Amino acid sequence: MNEAMPAASQPRVLHVTSALDPGGIETWLLRIVRHPDGTPLVGGILALSAREGLLAPQFRECGIPIYCLPPANNPLRFIADLAGILRSTGPWHGVHSHVHRRSALVHLASLMARVPLRVTHSHNTKGQETASRNPLRGMLSGWATYCINAISNLRLACSRDAATALFGKPSEEDPKVLCMPYGIDLESFLRSSEAPASRASLGIPKGAIVVGHVGRFMPQKNHEFLLRVAAEAIDANPRLHFLLIGDGPLRPAIQKLAISLGVDGHISFTGNRLDVPSLMRHAMDCFFFPSHWEGLGIVALEAQALGLRCLLSDAIPIEANRLPEQNRVFALGATPSEVAVDLLSLAASGNDRGQAGPEPGHFLYSLDGNVDVLHSAYGRVLEPSAFTAPPRSPAGRLAPAAPSLKKGTPPWS
């Protein structure tokens, strides 16, 4: 709590996340912070964890204060503790919550601390509480949705499915609900100057066809199915090698499964890495993303931006499949042997990459677009003059109305 505080007259928005480990939300926030017009949008980070996370030093280098609050089993204690932090580190003019249904508790604390801007951001189509078989946690989901809708004066979602999952079925004309797919800083992503790690250093044999995956080892990401597909595919083509980037509670079990399936020699487990763009660009030939659910799947967009052909589960929102003519989609009910056929077909192209997309200037997939939407949205509740991004080229300029949930052609098409 010994962070330097900015002037009280500058509007300050606190973002509430989990630990700042490499992941879609955390990486996106870091890109917002580093954007030339992102400074007013992130005044601090509160990690609901006992530790800050691997990306914390990079946020600190940008002058962002970081606070930690381990989640409490007692929700009333959690609300009181969070309200106390908001008061002691304030004043805060906004709280932007990224923690799915726990955002209900976050914003009850925001109300207690009299924070005027309360933003709930849905990044997924299912939270761990709804994935759990605990009936009590499932019953609380409806209460959380009610509180979020009642307390939040702005609701954001990375896809239409993510909006429906957390907010119910909001009115398509509701100005408080905005659909904003993650922005990727595609130009810097494509010109990454990082020295690539050699394939040999990653345990990849010479001449291998590398199938990549990036994701936390947890039930959502479906690693067990990935390995069973891998076993079928490797049996048909022993040149295949799988590069699995990430860490998480299920990693030891997945590594044991790889041994029991006899494919451990064809799989590299890298753990968390800070050079993911470089690994995707230089070490992967195609990308496999079999998630049970995703809010959007930003890593699939990044893979396509680099020209990687993708095999996606049908649970991935349609917004993430930008190049359907070169990607493949499989049903989650399919057998590993059936999906292996699709994977083998995709891998047959070897390192012959497909068309890259979306284009760097494509509005809602650009970081410029995200920054403009946030400036506009925050300015509706707070001082508009403090949240005014400069005019941009037509590809990056904010439309007269921020994207809504209207049916028909999505605004990012």
C-alpha positions, 0 to 999 in steps of 0.5 A, a space after each residue: 500500500 505504499 504506492 505513489 498516488 496521482 492527484 485527487 483531481 484526476 479521475 481514477 479507475 480501479 480494475 479488479 482482476 484475478 492474479 496478474 498472470 499471463 492470460 487474456 484479460 491480464 494481457 489485454 489490460 497491459 496493452 491498454 495501459 501501454 497504449 498512448 491514450 490508455 493512461 486515464 483508463 487504468 488508475 490501479 489494479 486490485 488482484 483478488 489473490 494473495 499474490 500479484 502475479 507474473 505480469 505485475 512488474 510490467 504494470 509497475 513499470 508503467 506506474 500502475 499501483 497494484 493491491 491484493 485482496 485474497 477472496 474471503 469465504 465470508 462474502 460479507 467480510 469480503 465486501 467490507 474488506 474491499 470497501 475499506 481498501 477503496 476508501 483507504 486508497 481512494 478516492 476512486 471515481 470508477 471500479 471496472 470489475 473483470 471477475 465474472 459473477 464475483 462482480 456482484 460483491 465487488 460492486 456492493 463494496 463500490 456502492 458502500 465506498 460511494 464510487 460513481 462509475 461501476 463497470 462489469 466486464 464479462 469475459 466468459 460464457 461460464 464462470 467456475 461457479 456455474 461450471 461447478 456441480 455445487 448446487 448452492 453456487 449455481 443458485 447464487 448465479 441468478 442473484 449475482 446477475 440481478 445485483 450486477 444488472 441493478 448496480 452496474 451503470 455500465 456493462 461490457 462483454 467481449 462477445 454477445 454470448 458472454 453478455 448473455 451468460 452474465 447479464 441474462 438477455 439484456 435489451 438490444 437497445 440498452 445503452 448500458 450494455 456494450 459488446 466490445 471484442 478484445 483489441 489486439 495491437 496487431 502491428 506490434 504483435 506482427 513485428 515482435 522483435 523478441 529473439 525466437 526460442 529455438 524449437 530444440 530448446 522447447 523439446 521439439 524434434 527437427 522436422 516436426 509439425 507443431 500443433 500449438 495451444 495456449 491456455 491455463 490448465 483448468 477444466 474450461 480448456 479441455 486439455 484431457 480431450 486435447 491429449 486424446 485427440 493427440 494420441 489418435 493423430 500421432 498414431 497416424 502421423 508420428 511427425 506431429 508434436 504438441 506445444 502446450 503453453 500455460 500452467 494451472 492446477 490440472 497440469 500434473 494430471 495432464 502430464 501423467 495422462 500424456 505418459 499413460 497414453 504414450 505420447 509424452 515424447 510428442 508433447 512439450 509443456 512450457 509452463 507460463 511464458 512471457 514470449 507467447 507471441 514469439 512462440 506462436 509465430 516461430 514455433 507453431 504450424 497450426 493451432 488447436 483450441 478445444 475449449 468447453 467454453 470461451 467468452 471470445 478466445 483472444 488467443 485464437 484471434 492472435 493465432 489467426 493474425 499470425 496466419 496459423 490455421 485453427 481447429 476450434 471447438 463449436 463452443 468458441 463464439 463465432 466472433 473469434 472465427 475470423 477466417 472460416 475458409 481456412 479454419 475448421 470447427 468440430 462439435 464437442 460431442 465428437 470422438 477423439 478419433 473424429 476430431 483427429 481426422 480434422 487435425 491431421 487435415 489441418 496439419 497436412 499443410 505443415 508450415 504453409 501458413 494461411 491468410 492472416 487476419 483480421 487486418 491491423 486497422 480493423 476497428 473493434 479488433 484493434 486496440 485503438 477501437 477498445 481505447 476509444 470505446 472505453 473513453 466514451 463509456 467512462 465519459 458518460 458517467 464521469 467527466 467527459 473531458 477527462 476521457 477523450 481519445 484523439 480522432 483517428 483514421 476511419 478504421 479506428 474512430 469510434 462510431 456515433 454510438 458504441 457497439 450494442 447487442 443489436 441483431 443482424 450484422 455485428 458492428 465488427 464485421 
